[in-house]
Amino acid sequence: MGLALCSNAGASINAVKTSDAVASFKSTVLVNSSEIKADSLIKNDADQRLREALAAVQIGFIPNPLGELVIDRATLQKKLGNLIRDIAVPEKITIRRNGSILKGTDVKEKIVQFCQKNTDTKLDIDLSRVPTNMVLPGNATSWDVTTASDNTLGMKLFVVTAETDGGPFRQLIQIKVSRAFEAAQLTRLAKPGEVITASMLKAKKVVLKSDQGTIPLSYEEALGKSLGRFKSAGTMIREIDLAEAVTEPCEMDGVKTIATNKAGPAEKANLMIKPGSSVDFLVNSGNLSLKIPAKAVNGGNPGDEITLINLQNKRRIKGVVTEKGTVEYAKN
C-alpha cells in the first residue's frame, strides 16, 4: 500500500509538472521580418528554455510586407518534432507581415514639384517608372523624395526614403525629363543683317532631351530679330546667330570672320571645320540644288567665309560655313 501511495503521488507530481510546462500558439500572428521562427507564434505563457528551443526552428518566409502565410497543425508538427508535445496548437495559424502602402500618386506629385521648381516652362516628365504603390516595411512615421541631380532636362535620379516602425525604407527611381516646343527653322538662305520674317521661317517641333548644347529659338522669339551671320535653309536659329550677339569683324588666318561677344579663345581654337577636312559645298539656286565634294583650305565656324578646293575639277572656291561638314555658296 505504501508503494502504491508513493507511486500515485509521483504520478500526481508529474501530471502537475506536465500541465505547468504546456504552452500555446496564437491563431493569428503579426510579424515584422521576412523570416518566420517558431518562437514568434507562442503566447506569453512559455518558459525561457522552450522559447530558446523554438527560436532555432524556422517555420517559413513572407518575402513581401503585407504578405501572409497560413500553416496547419500537421505542418507545424513536422517542423517542431518533439517540441510540439509541450504546446497547445490550433488547427491552423495565420501569419501576416507588418507593413503599409505609400501611394505612387503622392510620390509623383513631389517629383513634378522638384522638376518644375526652377522653370516656368511646362516640362514633359516621364513618370512611368514610379510604382503604383510602394510597400513599406511598417507604418510610416515620415517619408520624403529627394534628388542630387541639378540638371533640368535629361535623366534625373530621385530617392524615396521613409522611416517606419518596421525599419527604414529606400528606393531609387530614374525619371526622364524633356521639353517640346516649336523652333524657328529657316526655309531659305539668310544673310547677316536680314530681319527675320514669317516668310523665311517655319515652325518645327523640337524635343529637347538634355541641357547640353545651344537651344534653338522658338518661332515667336525669332520673329523680328536681325541675323548676325549666314544661315542656310533648314537650319535652326539660335541666340548666337542674332545681330545683337555680333561685335565687329576680325581677321583670322587672312579670312574675314564674324566674332560674337560670347566667343572666347577656346571657341576660336575649336573650329567647326578644320583645315584639310572634307566638306560638302552646297549651291542652291531656285529649284536647283547641287552638292559638290570639297576640301577645306582653311578652317572656320558658322558664318565664316573660307576657301575650298573643288575635288571634281581641283579649282579653288569660296563659301560660307553653315554647319559641321557643310559650306554653302553665298552671293554677295
TANOR-V234241 format. One record per residue. N is the residue number from 0. RES is the residue in one small letter. D_LAST is the distance of its C-alpha to the last C-alpha in Angstrom with 1 decimal. Layout:
BEGIN
n=<N & N>
res=<RES & RES>
d_last=<D_LAST & D_LAST>
END
This chain:
BEGIN
n=<0 & 1 & 2 & 3 & 4 & 5 & 6 & 7 & 8 & 9 & 10 & 11 & 12 & 13 & 14 & 15 & 16 & 17 & 18 & 19 & 20 & 21 & 22 & 23 & 24 & 25 & 26 & 27 & 28 & 29 & 30 & 31 & 32 & 33 & 34 & 35 & 36 & 37 & 38 & 39 & 40 & 41 & 42 & 43 & 44 & 45 & 46 & 47 & 48 & 49 & 50 & 51 & 52 & 53 & 54 & 55 & 56 & 57 & 58 & 59 & 60 & 61 & 62 & 63 & 64 & 65 & 66 & 67 & 68 & 69 & 70 & 71 & 72 & 73 & 74 & 75 & 76 & 77 & 78 & 79 & 80 & 81 & 82 & 83 & 84 & 85 & 86 & 87 & 88 & 89 & 90 & 91 & 92 & 93 & 94 & 95 & 96 & 97 & 98 & 99 & 100 & 101 & 102 & 103 & 104 & 105 & 106 & 107 & 108 & 109 & 110 & 111 & 112 & 113 & 114 & 115 & 116 & 117 & 118 & 119 & 120 & 121 & 122 & 123 & 124 & 125 & 126 & 127 & 128 & 129 & 130 & 131 & 132 & 133 & 134 & 135 & 136 & 137 & 138 & 139 & 140 & 141 & 142 & 143 & 144 & 145 & 146 & 147 & 148 & 149 & 150 & 151 & 152 & 153 & 154 & 155 & 156 & 157 & 158 & 159 & 160 & 161 & 162 & 163 & 164 & 165 & 166 & 167 & 168 & 169 & 170 & 171 & 172 & 173 & 174 & 175 & 176 & 177 & 178 & 179 & 180 & 181 & 182 & 183 & 184 & 185 & 186 & 187 & 188 & 189 & 190 & 191 & 192 & 193 & 194 & 195 & 196 & 197 & 198 & 199 & 200 & 201 & 202 & 203 & 204 & 205 & 206 & 207 & 208 & 209 & 210 & 211 & 212 & 213 & 214 & 215 & 216 & 217 & 218 & 219 & 220 & 221 & 222 & 223 & 224 & 225 & 226 & 227 & 228 & 229 & 230 & 231 & 232 & 233 & 234 & 235 & 236 & 237 & 238 & 239 & 240 & 241 & 242 & 243 & 244 & 245 & 246 & 247 & 248 & 249 & 250 & 251 & 252 & 253 & 254 & 255 & 256 & 257 & 258 & 259 & 260 & 261 & 262 & 263 & 264 & 265 & 266 & 267 & 268 & 269 & 270 & 271 & 272 & 273 & 274 & 275 & 276 & 277 & 278 & 279 & 280 & 281 & 282 & 283 & 284 & 285 & 286 & 287 & 288 & 289 & 290 & 291 & 292 & 293 & 294 & 295 & 296 & 297 & 298 & 299 & 300 & 301 & 302 & 303 & 304 & 305 & 306 & 307 & 308 & 309 & 310 & 311 & 312 & 313 & 314 & 315 & 316 & 317 & 318 & 319 & 320 & 321 & 322 & 323 & 324 & 325 & 326 & 327 & 328 & 329 & 330 & 331>
res=<m & g & l & a & l & c & s & n & a & g & a & s & i & n & a & v & k & t & s & d & a & v & a & s & f & k & s & t & v & l & v & n & s & s & e & i & k & a & d & s & l & i & k & n & d & a & d & q & r & l & r & e & a & l & a & a & v & q & i & g & f & i & p & n & p & l & g & e & l & v & i & d & r & a & t & l & q & k & k & l & g & n & l & i & r & d & i & a & v & p & e & k & i & t & i & r & r & n & g & s & i & l & k & g & t & d & v & k & e & k & i & v & q & f & c & q & k & n & t & d & t & k & l & d & i & d & l & s & r & v & p & t & n & m & v & l & p & g & n & a & t & s & w & d & v & t & t & a & s & d & n & t & l & g & m & k & l & f & v & v & t & a & e & t & d & g & g & p & f & r & q & l & i & q & i & k & v & s & r & a & f & e & a & a & q & l & t & r & l & a & k & p & g & e & v & i & t & a & s & m & l & k & a & k & k & v & v & l & k & s & d & q & g & t & i & p & l & s & y & e & e & a & l & g & k & s & l & g & r & f & k & s & a & g & t & m & i & r & e & i & d & l & a & e & a & v & t & e & p & c & e & m & d & g & v & k & t & i & a & t & n & k & a & g & p & a & e & k & a & n & l & m & i & k & p & g & s & s & v & d & f & l & v & n & s & g & n & l & s & l & k & i & p & a & k & a & v & n & g & g & n & p & g & d & e & i & t & l & i & n & l & q & n & k & r & r & i & k & g & v & v & t & e & k & g & t & v & e & y & a & k & n>
d_last=<138.2 & 136.8 & 134.4 & 133.4 & 132.7 & 130.7 & 128.7 & 128.0 & 126.9 & 124.5 & 123.0 & 122.6 & 120.9 & 118.5 & 117.8 & 116.8 & 114.6 & 112.8 & 112.4 & 111.0 & 108.5 & 107.0 & 103.4 & 101.2 & 97.6 & 95.4 & 94.4 & 91.0 & 89.0 & 85.7 & 84.1 & 80.9 & 80.2 & 79.4 & 82.4 & 85.7 & 88.9 & 92.4 & 93.2 & 90.6 & 92.8 & 96.0 & 97.5 & 98.7 & 102.2 & 101.8 & 102.9 & 100.7 & 101.8 & 101.0 & 97.6 & 96.8 & 97.9 & 95.7 & 92.7 & 92.7 & 92.4 & 89.0 & 89.1 & 85.5 & 81.9 & 79.8 & 76.2 & 74.5 & 75.3 & 77.0 & 78.3 & 81.9 & 84.6 & 87.9 & 90.7 & 94.2 & 97.6 & 98.0 & 94.7 & 95.6 & 99.0 & 97.3 & 95.0 & 97.7 & 100.7 & 103.9 & 102.1 & 102.1 & 105.9 & 105.7 & 103.0 & 103.3 & 100.3 & 99.2 & 98.5 & 94.7 & 92.4 & 88.9 & 86.6 & 83.4 & 80.7 & 79.5 & 76.0 & 73.7 & 70.5 & 67.2 & 65.1 & 61.6 & 60.4 & 61.3 & 59.4 & 56.3 & 56.4 & 56.4 & 53.5 & 51.3 & 52.2 & 51.1 & 47.8 & 46.9 & 48.2 & 44.9 & 42.6 & 42.7 & 40.5 & 42.7 & 42.7 & 43.8 & 46.9 & 48.6 & 52.3 & 53.6 & 55.1 & 57.3 & 60.8 & 62.5 & 65.3 & 66.1 & 69.7 & 70.9 & 73.9 & 75.8 & 75.6 & 72.5 & 73.2 & 69.4 & 66.1 & 62.4 & 58.9 & 56.8 & 53.6 & 52.2 & 48.7 & 46.2 & 43.2 & 42.3 & 40.9 & 42.2 & 45.8 & 48.3 & 51.8 & 54.6 & 58.2 & 61.0 & 64.2 & 67.6 & 70.9 & 73.8 & 77.6 & 77.2 & 74.8 & 71.1 & 68.3 & 64.8 & 62.1 & 58.4 & 55.8 & 52.2 & 49.9 & 46.3 & 44.0 & 40.6 & 38.5 & 36.7 & 34.1 & 31.3 & 28.0 & 24.5 & 22.5 & 19.1 & 19.1 & 15.4 & 12.2 & 11.6 & 9.1 & 10.9 & 12.7 & 13.2 & 16.9 & 18.5 & 20.5 & 23.1 & 21.0 & 18.6 & 21.5 & 24.8 & 27.7 & 28.8 & 32.2 & 32.1 & 35.3 & 35.2 & 38.0 & 37.5 & 36.7 & 34.6 & 30.8 & 28.3 & 29.2 & 26.6 & 26.5 & 28.6 & 27.1 & 28.7 & 27.6 & 23.8 & 23.9 & 22.7 & 21.2 & 17.7 & 15.6 & 15.0 & 13.1 & 11.2 & 13.9 & 14.5 & 16.8 & 20.4 & 20.2 & 22.2 & 21.1 & 23.1 & 23.9 & 22.1 & 18.7 & 19.3 & 18.1 & 21.8 & 21.9 & 19.3 & 20.6 & 18.6 & 16.3 & 18.6 & 18.8 & 20.4 & 21.3 & 18.8 & 15.8 & 13.9 & 14.9 & 15.5 & 19.2 & 21.3 & 24.7 & 26.2 & 25.2 & 28.2 & 29.0 & 30.2 & 26.9 & 24.9 & 27.4 & 27.2 & 23.8 & 23.0 & 21.9 & 24.0 & 23.8 & 25.4 & 25.1 & 24.5 & 21.6 & 20.2 & 16.7 & 15.7 & 13.8 & 14.0 & 13.8 & 16.3 & 19.6 & 18.8 & 18.3 & 18.8 & 19.9 & 20.1 & 22.4 & 21.0 & 22.2 & 20.5 & 20.9 & 20.4 & 20.5 & 18.6 & 18.9 & 16.8 & 13.4 & 13.7 & 11.5 & 14.3 & 15.5 & 17.4 & 20.0 & 20.1 & 23.8 & 24.3 & 23.5 & 23.4 & 20.1 & 17.6 & 14.2 & 11.6 & 10.8 & 11.1 & 14.8 & 15.7 & 19.5 & 22.3 & 22.0 & 18.7 & 15.2 & 12.5 & 9.7 & 6.4 & 3.8 & 0.0>
END
